[in-house]
């Protein structure tokens, strides 16, 4: 019984670490999209690109909040 619990804990920890790496990968992808959107907004000076960049920045901020608070 104790061996099954240890095996289950090891498996759960591995899934948790994998999930955390996935989170950081997605956060990096979001940041890359935001940086490119800011570059396009700066070049074209278009209001819609600025709104998209602000929405992306809000998404990354929310992701960091979720990571730090939960």
Predicted model as a PDB file, atoms N, CA, C, CB and O in Angstrom, pLDDT in the B-factor column:
MODEL        1                                                                  
ATOM      1  N   UNK A   1       0.824  -1.194   0.000  1.00 81.00           N  
ATOM      2  CA  UNK A   1       0.000   0.000   0.000  1.00 81.00           C  
ATOM      3  C   UNK A   1       0.869   1.259   0.000  1.00 81.00           C  
ATOM      4  CB  UNK A   1      -0.938  -0.003   1.210  1.00 81.00           C  
ATOM      5  O   UNK A   1       0.633   2.181  -0.781  1.00 81.00           O  
ATOM      6  N   UNK A   2       1.867   1.295   0.872  1.00 86.00           N  
ATOM      7  CA  UNK A   2       2.735   2.464   0.958  1.00 86.00           C  
ATOM      8  C   UNK A   2       3.515   2.667  -0.336  1.00 86.00           C  
ATOM      9  CB  UNK A   2       3.698   2.324   2.136  1.00 86.00           C  
ATOM     10  O   UNK A   2       3.771   3.801  -0.743  1.00 86.00           O  
ATOM     11  N   UNK A   3       3.884   1.586  -0.968  1.00 86.00           N  
ATOM     12  CA  UNK A   3       4.603   1.667  -2.240  1.00 86.00           C  
ATOM     13  C   UNK A   3       3.728   2.293  -3.323  1.00 86.00           C  
ATOM     14  CB  UNK A   3       5.072   0.272  -2.681  1.00 86.00           C  
ATOM     15  O   UNK A   3       4.218   3.060  -4.152  1.00 86.00           O  
ATOM     16  N   UNK A   4       2.439   1.971  -3.318  1.00 88.00           N  
ATOM     17  CA  UNK A   4       1.525   2.561  -4.294  1.00 88.00           C  
ATOM     18  C   UNK A   4       1.375   4.061  -4.057  1.00 88.00           C  
ATOM     19  CB  UNK A   4       0.153   1.874  -4.228  1.00 88.00           C  
ATOM     20  O   UNK A   4       1.285   4.843  -5.004  1.00 88.00           O  
ATOM     21  N   UNK A   5       1.349   4.446  -2.803  1.00 89.00           N  
ATOM     22  CA  UNK A   5       1.223   5.875  -2.476  1.00 89.00           C  
ATOM     23  C   UNK A   5       2.453   6.630  -2.951  1.00 89.00           C  
ATOM     24  CB  UNK A   5       1.025   6.078  -0.953  1.00 89.00           C  
ATOM     25  O   UNK A   5       2.335   7.711  -3.529  1.00 89.00           O  
ATOM     26  N   UNK A   6       3.630   6.071  -2.714  1.00 89.00           N  
ATOM     27  CA  UNK A   6       4.862   6.724  -3.180  1.00 89.00           C  
ATOM     28  C   UNK A   6       4.891   6.828  -4.698  1.00 89.00           C  
ATOM     29  CB  UNK A   6       6.096   5.958  -2.687  1.00 89.00           C  
ATOM     30  O   UNK A   6       5.255   7.866  -5.251  1.00 89.00           O  
ATOM     31  N   UNK A   7       4.509   5.756  -5.360  1.00 88.00           N  
ATOM     32  CA  UNK A   7       4.485   5.764  -6.828  1.00 88.00           C  
ATOM     33  C   UNK A   7       3.499   6.809  -7.342  1.00 88.00           C  
ATOM     34  CB  UNK A   7       4.113   4.368  -7.373  1.00 88.00           C  
ATOM     35  O   UNK A   7       3.782   7.524  -8.303  1.00 88.00           O  
ATOM     36  N   UNK A   8       2.347   6.890  -6.696  1.00 89.00           N  
ATOM     37  CA  UNK A   8       1.343   7.878  -7.083  1.00 89.00           C  
ATOM     38  C   UNK A   8       1.858   9.297  -6.856  1.00 89.00           C  
ATOM     39  CB  UNK A   8       0.044   7.656  -6.300  1.00 89.00           C  
ATOM     40  O   UNK A   8       1.622  10.180  -7.681  1.00 89.00           O  
ATOM     41  N   UNK A   9       2.555   9.524  -5.748  1.00 91.00           N  
ATOM     42  CA  UNK A   9       3.118  10.851  -5.460  1.00 91.00           C  
ATOM     43  C   UNK A   9       4.182  11.243  -6.479  1.00 91.00           C  
ATOM     44  CB  UNK A   9       3.716  10.879  -4.051  1.00 91.00           C  
ATOM     45  O   UNK A   9       4.238  12.395  -6.911  1.00 91.00           O  
ATOM     46  N   UNK A  10       5.016  10.298  -6.859  1.00 92.00           N  
ATOM     47  CA  UNK A  10       6.052  10.576  -7.859  1.00 92.00           C  
ATOM     48  C   UNK A  10       5.417  10.930  -9.196  1.00 92.00           C  
ATOM     49  CB  UNK A  10       6.995   9.364  -8.021  1.00 92.00           C  
ATOM     50  O   UNK A  10       5.848  11.863  -9.874  1.00 92.00           O  
ATOM     51  N   UNK A  11       4.392  10.179  -9.565  1.00 91.00           N  
ATOM     52  CA  UNK A  11       3.689  10.455 -10.819  1.00 91.00           C  
ATOM     53  C   UNK A  11       3.027  11.832 -10.775  1.00 91.00           C  
ATOM     54  CB  UNK A  11       2.635   9.365 -11.098  1.00 91.00           C  
ATOM     55  O   UNK A  11       3.099  12.587 -11.744  1.00 91.00           O  
ATOM     56  N   UNK A  12       2.385  12.158  -9.660  1.00 92.00           N  
ATOM     57  CA  UNK A  12       1.727  13.461  -9.525  1.00 92.00           C  
ATOM     58  C   UNK A  12       2.734  14.600  -9.588  1.00 92.00           C  
ATOM     59  CB  UNK A  12       0.946  13.531  -8.214  1.00 92.00           C  
ATOM     60  O   UNK A  12       2.476  15.634 -10.203  1.00 92.00           O  
ATOM     61  N   UNK A  13       3.884  14.404  -8.947  1.00 91.00           N  
ATOM     62  CA  UNK A  13       4.910  15.449  -8.976  1.00 91.00           C  
ATOM     63  C   UNK A  13       5.449  15.648 -10.390  1.00 91.00           C  
ATOM     64  CB  UNK A  13       6.057  15.100  -8.020  1.00 91.00           C  
ATOM     65  O   UNK A  13       5.704  16.777 -10.809  1.00 91.00           O  
ATOM     66  N   UNK A  14       5.621  14.555 -11.116  1.00 89.00           N  
ATOM     67  CA  UNK A  14       6.100  14.657 -12.496  1.00 89.00           C  
ATOM     68  C   UNK A  14       5.088  15.410 -13.361  1.00 89.00           C  
ATOM     69  CB  UNK A  14       6.365  13.254 -13.083  1.00 89.00           C  
ATOM     70  O   UNK A  14       5.473  16.241 -14.183  1.00 89.00           O  
ATOM     71  N   UNK A  15       3.793  15.123 -13.178  1.00 87.00           N  
ATOM     72  CA  UNK A  15       2.759  15.833 -13.934  1.00 87.00           C  
ATOM     73  C   UNK A  15       2.713  17.309 -13.552  1.00 87.00           C  
ATOM     74  CB  UNK A  15       1.387  15.189 -13.700  1.00 87.00           C  
ATOM     75  O   UNK A  15       2.495  18.168 -14.406  1.00 87.00           O  
ATOM     76  N   UNK A  16       2.918  17.601 -12.274  1.00 89.00           N  
ATOM     77  CA  UNK A  16       2.928  18.989 -11.830  1.00 89.00           C  
ATOM     78  C   UNK A  16       4.092  19.754 -12.469  1.00 89.00           C  
ATOM     79  CB  UNK A  16       3.019  19.058 -10.297  1.00 89.00           C  
ATOM     80  O   UNK A  16       3.912  20.874 -12.946  1.00 89.00           O  
ATOM     81  N   UNK A  17       5.273  19.155 -12.476  1.00 86.00           N  
ATOM     82  CA  UNK A  17       6.439  19.810 -13.090  1.00 86.00           C  
ATOM     83  C   UNK A  17       6.235  20.018 -14.579  1.00 86.00           C  
ATOM     84  CB  UNK A  17       7.705  18.986 -12.852  1.00 86.00           C  
ATOM     85  O   UNK A  17       6.597  21.058 -15.128  1.00 86.00           O  
ATOM     86  N   UNK A  18       5.654  19.021 -15.226  1.00 85.00           N  
ATOM     87  CA  UNK A  18       5.385  19.139 -16.660  1.00 85.00           C  
ATOM     88  C   UNK A  18       4.382  20.260 -16.926  1.00 85.00           C  
ATOM     89  CB  UNK A  18       4.856  17.803 -17.225  1.00 85.00           C  
ATOM     90  O   UNK A  18       4.541  21.033 -17.871  1.00 85.00           O  
ATOM     91  N   UNK A  19       3.357  20.342 -16.094  1.00 86.00           N  
ATOM     92  CA  UNK A  19       2.359  21.392 -16.234  1.00 86.00           C  
ATOM     93  C   UNK A  19       2.983  22.771 -16.033  1.00 86.00           C  
ATOM     94  CB  UNK A  19       1.220  21.177 -15.237  1.00 86.00           C  
ATOM     95  O   UNK A  19       2.642  23.721 -16.737  1.00 86.00           O  
ATOM     96  N   UNK A  20       3.893  22.874 -15.077  1.00 86.00           N  
ATOM     97  CA  UNK A  20       4.560  24.151 -14.829  1.00 86.00           C  
ATOM     98  C   UNK A  20       5.425  24.553 -16.017  1.00 86.00           C  
ATOM     99  CB  UNK A  20       5.413  24.071 -13.558  1.00 86.00           C  
ATOM    100  O   UNK A  20       5.449  25.726 -16.389  1.00 86.00           O  
ATOM    101  N   UNK A  21       6.131  23.605 -16.618  1.00 85.00           N  
ATOM    102  CA  UNK A  21       6.935  23.925 -17.807  1.00 85.00           C  
ATOM    103  C   UNK A  21       6.044  24.347 -18.964  1.00 85.00           C  
ATOM    104  CB  UNK A  21       7.796  22.718 -18.221  1.00 85.00           C  
ATOM    105  O   UNK A  21       6.398  25.249 -19.725  1.00 85.00           O  
ATOM    106  N   UNK A  22       4.893  23.704 -19.103  1.00 85.00           N  
ATOM    107  CA  UNK A  22       3.948  24.086 -20.147  1.00 85.00           C  
ATOM    108  C   UNK A  22       3.460  25.515 -19.914  1.00 85.00           C  
ATOM    109  CB  UNK A  22       2.753  23.106 -20.188  1.00 85.00           C  
ATOM    110  O   UNK A  22       3.349  26.298 -20.858  1.00 85.00           O  
ATOM    111  N   UNK A  23       3.170  25.852 -18.663  1.00 86.00           N  
ATOM    112  CA  UNK A  23       2.729  27.204 -18.330  1.00 86.00           C  
ATOM    113  C   UNK A  23       3.781  28.230 -18.734  1.00 86.00           C  
ATOM    114  CB  UNK A  23       2.429  27.317 -16.831  1.00 86.00           C  
ATOM    115  O   UNK A  23       3.459  29.247 -19.350  1.00 86.00           O  
ATOM    116  N   UNK A  24       5.047  27.961 -18.385  1.00 86.00           N  
ATOM    117  CA  UNK A  24       6.109  28.905 -18.735  1.00 86.00           C  
ATOM    118  C   UNK A  24       6.303  28.997 -20.245  1.00 86.00           C  
ATOM    119  CB  UNK A  24       7.419  28.496 -18.068  1.00 86.00           C  
ATOM    120  O   UNK A  24       6.603  30.071 -20.767  1.00 86.00           O  
ATOM    121  N   UNK A  25       6.134  27.885 -20.944  1.00 87.00           N  
ATOM    122  CA  UNK A  25       6.222  27.916 -22.403  1.00 87.00           C  
ATOM    123  C   UNK A  25       5.129  28.778 -23.014  1.00 87.00           C  
ATOM    124  CB  UNK A  25       6.139  26.507 -22.966  1.00 87.00           C  
ATOM    125  O   UNK A  25       5.385  29.568 -23.923  1.00 87.00           O  
ATOM    126  N   UNK A  26       3.919  28.623 -22.514  1.00 87.00           N  
ATOM    127  CA  UNK A  26       2.812  29.438 -23.028  1.00 87.00           C  
ATOM    128  C   UNK A  26       2.996  30.917 -22.670  1.00 87.00           C  
ATOM    129  CB  UNK A  26       1.469  28.926 -22.472  1.00 87.00           C  
ATOM    130  O   UNK A  26       2.662  31.798 -23.461  1.00 87.00           O  
ATOM    131  N   UNK A  27       3.523  31.178 -21.486  1.00 86.00           N  
ATOM    132  CA  UNK A  27       3.788  32.557 -21.088  1.00 86.00           C  
ATOM    133  C   UNK A  27       4.840  33.176 -22.005  1.00 86.00           C  
ATOM    134  CB  UNK A  27       4.250  32.621 -19.616  1.00 86.00           C  
ATOM    135  O   UNK A  27       4.709  34.334 -22.401  1.00 86.00           O  
ATOM    136  N   UNK A  28       5.867  32.427 -22.341  1.00 88.00           N  
ATOM    137  CA  UNK A  28       6.884  32.910 -23.277  1.00 88.00           C  
ATOM    138  C   UNK A  28       6.295  33.187 -24.655  1.00 88.00           C  
ATOM    139  CB  UNK A  28       8.017  31.898 -23.395  1.00 88.00           C  
ATOM    140  O   UNK A  28       6.639  34.182 -25.293  1.00 88.00           O  
ATOM    141  N   UNK A  29       5.408  32.306 -25.111  1.00 89.00           N  
ATOM    142  CA  UNK A  29       4.764  32.519 -26.407  1.00 89.00           C  
ATOM    143  C   UNK A  29       3.907  33.776 -26.385  1.00 89.00           C  
ATOM    144  CB  UNK A  29       3.908  31.304 -26.790  1.00 89.00           C  
ATOM    145  O   UNK A  29       3.904  34.544 -27.347  1.00 89.00           O  
ATOM    146  N   UNK A  30       3.181  33.990 -25.293  1.00 85.00           N  
ATOM    147  CA  UNK A  30       2.382  35.208 -25.180  1.00 85.00           C  
ATOM    148  C   UNK A  30       3.262  36.449 -25.213  1.00 85.00           C  
ATOM    149  CB  UNK A  30       1.557  35.186 -23.896  1.00 85.00           C  
ATOM    150  O   UNK A  30       2.920  37.440 -25.858  1.00 85.00           O  
ATOM    151  N   UNK A  31       4.379  36.396 -24.528  1.00 86.00           N  
ATOM    152  CA  UNK A  31       5.273  37.555 -24.512  1.00 86.00           C  
ATOM    153  C   UNK A  31       5.846  37.826 -25.901  1.00 86.00           C  
ATOM    154  CB  UNK A  31       6.412  37.338 -23.506  1.00 86.00           C  
ATOM    155  O   UNK A  31       5.997  38.982 -26.294  1.00 86.00           O  
ATOM    156  N   UNK A  32       6.164  36.775 -26.640  1.00 89.00           N  
ATOM    157  CA  UNK A  32       6.681  36.962 -27.992  1.00 89.00           C  
ATOM    158  C   UNK A  32       5.633  37.615 -28.892  1.00 89.00           C  
ATOM    159  CB  UNK A  32       7.125  35.617 -28.584  1.00 89.00           C  
ATOM    160  O   UNK A  32       5.959  38.491 -29.693  1.00 89.00           O  
ATOM    161  N   UNK A  33       4.396  37.195 -28.761  1.00 87.00           N  
ATOM    162  CA  UNK A  33       3.318  37.792 -29.558  1.00 87.00           C  
ATOM    163  C   UNK A  33       3.124  39.257 -29.181  1.00 87.00           C  
ATOM    164  CB  UNK A  33       1.999  37.012 -29.362  1.00 87.00           C  
ATOM    165  O   UNK A  33       2.903  40.102 -30.048  1.00 87.00           O  
ATOM    166  N   UNK A  34       3.206  39.552 -27.893  1.00 85.00           N  
ATOM    167  CA  UNK A  34       3.037  40.941 -27.456  1.00 85.00           C  
ATOM    168  C   UNK A  34       4.158  41.827 -27.982  1.00 85.00           C  
ATOM    169  CB  UNK A  34       2.986  41.018 -25.929  1.00 85.00           C  
ATOM    170  O   UNK A  34       3.912  42.947 -28.430  1.00 85.00           O  
ATOM    171  N   UNK A  35       5.380  41.330 -27.928  1.00 87.00           N  
ATOM    172  CA  UNK A  35       6.513  42.119 -28.422  1.00 87.00           C  
ATOM    173  C   UNK A  35       6.366  42.394 -29.914  1.00 87.00           C  
ATOM    174  CB  UNK A  35       7.843  41.391 -28.144  1.00 87.00           C  
ATOM    175  O   UNK A  35       6.600  43.514 -30.368  1.00 87.00           O  
ATOM    176  N   UNK A  36       5.983  41.379 -30.670  1.00 88.00           N  
ATOM    177  CA  UNK A  36       5.802  41.596 -32.113  1.00 88.00           C  
ATOM    178  C   UNK A  36       4.625  42.526 -32.378  1.00 88.00           C  
ATOM    179  CB  UNK A  36       5.586  40.255 -32.841  1.00 88.00           C  
ATOM    180  O   UNK A  36       4.677  43.334 -33.305  1.00 88.00           O  
ATOM    181  N   UNK A  37       3.566  42.426 -31.583  1.00 84.00           N  
ATOM    182  CA  UNK A  37       2.417  43.321 -31.760  1.00 84.00           C  
ATOM    183  C   UNK A  37       2.800  44.758 -31.445  1.00 84.00           C  
ATOM    184  CB  UNK A  37       1.245  42.882 -30.868  1.00 84.00           C  
ATOM    185  O   UNK A  37       2.379  45.677 -32.148  1.00 84.00           O  
ATOM    186  N   UNK A  38       3.596  44.966 -30.396  1.00 83.00           N  
ATOM    187  CA  UNK A  38       4.083  46.318 -30.105  1.00 83.00           C  
ATOM    188  C   UNK A  38       4.933  46.858 -31.248  1.00 83.00           C  
ATOM    189  CB  UNK A  38       4.893  46.326 -28.806  1.00 83.00           C  
ATOM    190  O   UNK A  38       4.848  48.041 -31.580  1.00 83.00           O  
ATOM    191  N   UNK A  39       5.746  46.005 -31.849  1.00 86.00           N  
ATOM    192  CA  UNK A  39       6.576  46.447 -32.973  1.00 86.00           C  
ATOM    193  C   UNK A  39       5.714  46.881 -34.152  1.00 86.00           C  
ATOM    194  CB  UNK A  39       7.532  45.328 -33.406  1.00 86.00           C  
ATOM    195  O   UNK A  39       5.982  47.901 -34.787  1.00 86.00           O  
ATOM    196  N   UNK A  40       4.681  46.099 -34.439  1.00 86.00           N  
ATOM    197  CA  UNK A  40       3.779  46.464 -35.542  1.00 86.00           C  
ATOM    198  C   UNK A  40       3.017  47.743 -35.200  1.00 86.00           C  
ATOM    199  CB  UNK A  40       2.784  45.311 -35.844  1.00 86.00           C  
ATOM    200  O   UNK A  40       2.855  48.619 -36.050  1.00 86.00           O  
ATOM    201  N   UNK A  41       2.553  47.849 -33.962  1.00 81.00           N  
ATOM    202  CA  UNK A  41       1.809  49.050 -33.552  1.00 81.00           C  
ATOM    203  C   UNK A  41       2.682  50.294 -33.639  1.00 81.00           C  
ATOM    204  CB  UNK A  41       1.273  48.888 -32.122  1.00 81.00           C  
ATOM    205  O   UNK A  41       2.212  51.359 -34.039  1.00 81.00           O  
ATOM    206  N   UNK A  42       3.952  50.163 -33.265  1.00 83.00           N  
ATOM    207  CA  UNK A  42       4.850  51.318 -33.325  1.00 83.00           C  
ATOM    208  C   UNK A  42       5.125  51.730 -34.764  1.00 83.00           C  
ATOM    209  CB  UNK A  42       6.166  51.008 -32.612  1.00 83.00           C  
ATOM    210  O   UNK A  42       5.238  52.916 -35.076  1.00 83.00           O  
ATOM    211  N   UNK A  43       5.232  50.717 -35.647  1.00 87.00           N  
ATOM    212  CA  UNK A  43       5.532  51.033 -37.040  1.00 87.00           C  
ATOM    213  C   UNK A  43       4.319  51.612 -37.765  1.00 87.00           C  
ATOM    214  CB  UNK A  43       6.022  49.788 -37.763  1.00 87.00           C  
ATOM    215  O   UNK A  43       4.447  52.586 -38.507  1.00 87.00           O  
ATOM    216  N   UNK A  44       3.144  51.019 -37.555  1.00 85.00           N  
ATOM    217  CA  UNK A  44       1.961  51.441 -38.302  1.00 85.00           C  
ATOM    218  C   UNK A  44       1.151  52.525 -37.591  1.00 85.00           C  
ATOM    219  CB  UNK A  44       1.080  50.252 -38.562  1.00 85.00           C  
ATOM    220  O   UNK A  44       0.331  53.198 -38.214  1.00 85.00           O  
ATOM    221  N   UNK A  45       1.378  52.692 -36.300  1.00 79.00           N  
ATOM    222  CA  UNK A  45       0.650  53.680 -35.498  1.00 79.00           C  
ATOM    223  C   UNK A  45      -0.859  53.548 -35.701  1.00 79.00           C  
ATOM    224  CB  UNK A  45       1.107  55.104 -35.857  1.00 79.00           C  
ATOM    225  O   UNK A  45      -1.572  54.526 -35.926  1.00 79.00           O  
ATOM    226  N   UNK A  46      -1.314  52.294 -35.611  1.00 82.00           N  
ATOM    227  CA  UNK A  46      -2.722  51.981 -35.798  1.00 82.00           C  
ATOM    228  C   UNK A  46      -3.342  51.706 -34.431  1.00 82.00           C  
ATOM    229  CB  UNK A  46      -2.907  50.764 -36.757  1.00 82.00           C  
ATOM    230  O   UNK A  46      -2.753  51.004 -33.609  1.00 82.00           O  
ATOM    231  N   UNK A  47      -4.526  52.257 -34.192  1.00 85.00           N  
ATOM    232  CA  UNK A  47      -5.192  52.110 -32.901  1.00 85.00           C  
ATOM    233  C   UNK A  47      -5.518  50.651 -32.587  1.00 85.00           C  
ATOM    234  CB  UNK A  47      -6.466  52.940 -32.877  1.00 85.00           C  
ATOM    235  O   UNK A  47      -5.372  50.221 -31.443  1.00 85.00           O  
ATOM    236  N   UNK A  48      -5.951  49.892 -33.576  1.00 83.00           N  
ATOM    237  CA  UNK A  48      -6.313  48.485 -33.337  1.00 83.00           C  
ATOM    238  C   UNK A  48      -5.105  47.657 -32.902  1.00 83.00           C  
ATOM    239  CB  UNK A  48      -6.930  47.872 -34.602  1.00 83.00           C  
ATOM    240  O   UNK A  48      -5.232  46.778 -32.049  1.00 83.00           O  
ATOM    241  N   UNK A  49      -3.941  47.930 -33.479  1.00 79.00           N  
ATOM    242  CA  UNK A  49      -2.739  47.210 -33.046  1.00 79.00           C  
ATOM    243  C   UNK A  49      -2.384  47.571 -31.611  1.00 79.00           C  
ATOM    244  CB  UNK A  49      -1.555  47.521 -33.978  1.00 79.00           C  
ATOM    245  O   UNK A  49      -1.909  46.725 -30.852  1.00 79.00           O  
ATOM    246  N   UNK A  50      -2.611  48.817 -31.242  1.00 80.00           N  
ATOM    247  CA  UNK A  50      -2.357  49.236 -29.859  1.00 80.00           C  
ATOM    248  C   UNK A  50      -3.307  48.542 -28.894  1.00 80.00           C  
ATOM    249  CB  UNK A  50      -2.493  50.758 -29.724  1.00 80.00           C  
ATOM    250  O   UNK A  50      -2.903  48.152 -27.799  1.00 80.00           O  
ATOM    251  N   UNK A  51      -4.562  48.385 -29.289  1.00 84.00           N  
ATOM    252  CA  UNK A  51      -5.533  47.670 -28.455  1.00 84.00           C  
ATOM    253  C   UNK A  51      -5.118  46.206 -28.311  1.00 84.00           C  
ATOM    254  CB  UNK A  51      -6.961  47.772 -29.062  1.00 84.00           C  
ATOM    255  O   UNK A  51      -5.199  45.640 -27.221  1.00 84.00           O  
ATOM    256  N   UNK A  52      -4.674  45.598 -29.406  1.00 81.00           N  
ATOM    257  CA  UNK A  52      -4.230  44.201 -29.360  1.00 81.00           C  
ATOM    258  C   UNK A  52      -3.020  44.045 -28.440  1.00 81.00           C  
ATOM    259  CB  UNK A  52      -3.887  43.697 -30.776  1.00 81.00           C  
ATOM    260  O   UNK A  52      -2.936  43.082 -27.678  1.00 81.00           O  
ATOM    261  N   UNK A  53      -2.097  44.982 -28.510  1.00 80.00           N  
ATOM    262  CA  UNK A  53      -0.923  44.932 -27.645  1.00 80.00           C  
ATOM    263  C   UNK A  53      -1.321  45.088 -26.183  1.00 80.00           C  
ATOM    264  CB  UNK A  53       0.079  46.019 -28.040  1.00 80.00           C  
ATOM    265  O   UNK A  53      -0.780  44.398 -25.319  1.00 80.00           O  
ATOM    266  N   UNK A  54      -2.246  45.974 -25.900  1.00 85.00           N  
ATOM    267  CA  UNK A  54      -2.709  46.163 -24.521  1.00 85.00           C  
ATOM    268  C   UNK A  54      -3.415  44.902 -24.003  1.00 85.00           C  
ATOM    269  CB  UNK A  54      -3.661  47.378 -24.436  1.00 85.00           C  
ATOM    270  O   UNK A  54      -3.229  44.516 -22.849  1.00 85.00           O  
ATOM    271  N   UNK A  55      -4.218  44.267 -24.851  1.00 86.00           N  
ATOM    272  CA  UNK A  55      -4.900  43.028 -24.457  1.00 86.00           C  
ATOM    273  C   UNK A  55      -3.884  41.922 -24.170  1.00 86.00           C  
ATOM    274  CB  UNK A  55      -5.884  42.575 -25.560  1.00 86.00           C  
ATOM    275  O   UNK A  55      -4.044  41.159 -23.217  1.00 86.00           O  
ATOM    276  N   UNK A  56      -2.860  41.840 -24.981  1.00 82.00           N  
ATOM    277  CA  UNK A  56      -1.813  40.846 -24.750  1.00 82.00           C  
ATOM    278  C   UNK A  56      -1.062  41.104 -23.462  1.00 82.00           C  
ATOM    279  CB  UNK A  56      -0.843  40.826 -25.906  1.00 82.00           C  
ATOM    280  O   UNK A  56      -0.755  40.173 -22.718  1.00 82.00           O  
ATOM    281  N   UNK A  57      -0.770  42.348 -23.200  1.00 85.00           N  
ATOM    282  CA  UNK A  57      -0.097  42.714 -21.957  1.00 85.00           C  
ATOM    283  C   UNK A  57      -0.968  42.380 -20.748  1.00 85.00           C  
ATOM    284  CB  UNK A  57       0.257  44.207 -21.959  1.00 85.00           C  
ATOM    285  O   UNK A  57      -0.464  41.929 -19.719  1.00 85.00           O  
ATOM    286  N   UNK A  58      -2.261  42.600 -20.875  1.00 88.00           N  
ATOM    287  CA  UNK A  58      -3.184  42.240 -19.791  1.00 88.00           C  
ATOM    288  C   UNK A  58      -3.201  40.724 -19.580  1.00 88.00           C  
ATOM    289  CB  UNK A  58      -4.613  42.752 -20.101  1.00 88.00           C  
ATOM    290  O   UNK A  58      -3.264  40.259 -18.442  1.00 88.00           O  
ATOM    291  N   UNK A  59      -3.145  39.953 -20.668  1.00 85.00           N  
ATOM    292  CA  UNK A  59      -3.140  38.493 -20.560  1.00 85.00           C  
ATOM    293  C   UNK A  59      -1.891  37.992 -19.843  1.00 85.00           C  
ATOM    294  CB  UNK A  59      -3.234  37.859 -21.948  1.00 85.00           C  
ATOM    295  O   UNK A  59      -1.978  37.107 -18.991  1.00 85.00           O  
ATOM    296  N   UNK A  60      -0.750  38.542 -20.177  1.00 82.00           N  
ATOM    297  CA  UNK A  60       0.488  38.136 -19.513  1.00 82.00           C  
ATOM    298  C   UNK A  60       0.465  38.552 -18.042  1.00 82.00           C  
ATOM    299  CB  UNK A  60       1.713  38.752 -20.226  1.00 82.00           C  
ATOM    300  O   UNK A  60       0.901  37.794 -17.176  1.00 82.00           O  
ATOM    301  N   UNK A  61      -0.036  39.735 -17.763  1.00 87.00           N  
ATOM    302  CA  UNK A  61      -0.133  40.191 -16.374  1.00 87.00           C  
ATOM    303  C   UNK A  61      -1.034  39.259 -15.567  1.00 87.00           C  
ATOM    304  CB  UNK A  61      -0.669  41.638 -16.314  1.00 87.00           C  
ATOM    305  O   UNK A  61      -0.713  38.913 -14.430  1.00 87.00           O  
ATOM    306  N   UNK A  62      -2.144  38.860 -16.144  1.00 86.00           N  
ATOM    307  CA  UNK A  62      -3.055  37.948 -15.463  1.00 86.00           C  
ATOM    308  C   UNK A  62      -2.398  36.585 -15.246  1.00 86.00           C  
ATOM    309  CB  UNK A  62      -4.353  37.790 -16.267  1.00 86.00           C  
ATOM    310  O   UNK A  62      -2.582  35.971 -14.195  1.00 86.00           O  
ATOM    311  N   UNK A  63      -1.642  36.113 -16.220  1.00 82.00           N  
ATOM    312  CA  UNK A  63      -0.943  34.827 -16.088  1.00 82.00           C  
ATOM    313  C   UNK A  63       0.062  34.881 -14.940  1.00 82.00           C  
ATOM    314  CB  UNK A  63      -0.225  34.457 -17.409  1.00 82.00           C  
ATOM    315  O   UNK A  63       0.160  33.936 -14.157  1.00 82.00           O  
ATOM    316  N   UNK A  64       0.799  35.967 -14.837  1.00 83.00           N  
ATOM    317  CA  UNK A  64       1.768  36.110 -13.751  1.00 83.00           C  
ATOM    318  C   UNK A  64       1.032  36.179 -12.416  1.00 83.00           C  
ATOM    319  CB  UNK A  64       2.648  37.374 -13.956  1.00 83.00           C  
ATOM    320  O   UNK A  64       1.483  35.589 -11.434  1.00 83.00           O  
ATOM    321  N   UNK A  65      -0.081  36.884 -12.367  1.00 87.00           N  
ATOM    322  CA  UNK A  65      -0.884  36.955 -11.150  1.00 87.00           C  
ATOM    323  C   UNK A  65      -1.358  35.564 -10.720  1.00 87.00           C  
ATOM    324  CB  UNK A  65      -2.087  37.882 -11.362  1.00 87.00           C  
ATOM    325  O   UNK A  65      -1.261  35.207  -9.546  1.00 87.00           O  
ATOM    326  N   UNK A  66      -1.870  34.787 -11.669  1.00 82.00           N  
ATOM    327  CA  UNK A  66      -2.342  33.436 -11.367  1.00 82.00           C  
ATOM    328  C   UNK A  66      -1.181  32.581 -10.851  1.00 82.00           C  
ATOM    329  CB  UNK A  66      -2.983  32.786 -12.623  1.00 82.00           C  
ATOM    330  O   UNK A  66      -1.341  31.824  -9.894  1.00 82.00           O  
ATOM    331  N   UNK A  67      -0.034  32.701 -11.477  1.00 79.00           N  
ATOM    332  CA  UNK A  67       1.120  31.897 -11.061  1.00 79.00           C  
ATOM    333  C   UNK A  67       1.567  32.261  -9.644  1.00 79.00           C  
ATOM    334  CB  UNK A  67       2.284  32.088 -12.044  1.00 79.00           C  
ATOM    335  O   UNK A  67       1.887  31.378  -8.848  1.00 79.00           O  
ATOM    336  N   UNK A  68       1.590  33.538  -9.332  1.00 84.00           N  
ATOM    337  CA  UNK A  68       2.101  33.963  -8.032  1.00 84.00           C  
ATOM    338  C   UNK A  68       1.092  33.813  -6.893  1.00 84.00           C  
ATOM    339  CB  UNK A  68       2.540  35.390  -8.113  1.00 84.00           C  
ATOM    340  O   UNK A  68       1.486  33.604  -5.746  1.00 84.00           O  
ATOM    341  N   UNK A  69      -0.179  33.913  -7.189  1.00 85.00           N  
ATOM    342  CA  UNK A  69      -1.186  33.924  -6.118  1.00 85.00           C  
ATOM    343  C   UNK A  69      -1.892  32.592  -5.910  1.00 85.00           C  
ATOM    344  CB  UNK A  69      -2.209  34.968  -6.408  1.00 85.00           C  
ATOM    345  O   UNK A  69      -2.523  32.405  -4.871  1.00 85.00           O  
ATOM    346  N   UNK A  70      -1.813  31.670  -6.841  1.00 73.00           N  
ATOM    347  CA  UNK A  70      -2.543  30.401  -6.683  1.00 73.00           C  
ATOM    348  C   UNK A  70      -1.642  29.245  -6.712  1.00 73.00           C  
ATOM    349  CB  UNK A  70      -3.573  30.233  -7.735  1.00 73.00           C  
ATOM    350  O   UNK A  70      -2.093  28.107  -6.593  1.00 73.00           O  
TER     351      UNK A  70                                                      
ENDMDL                                                                          
END                                                                             
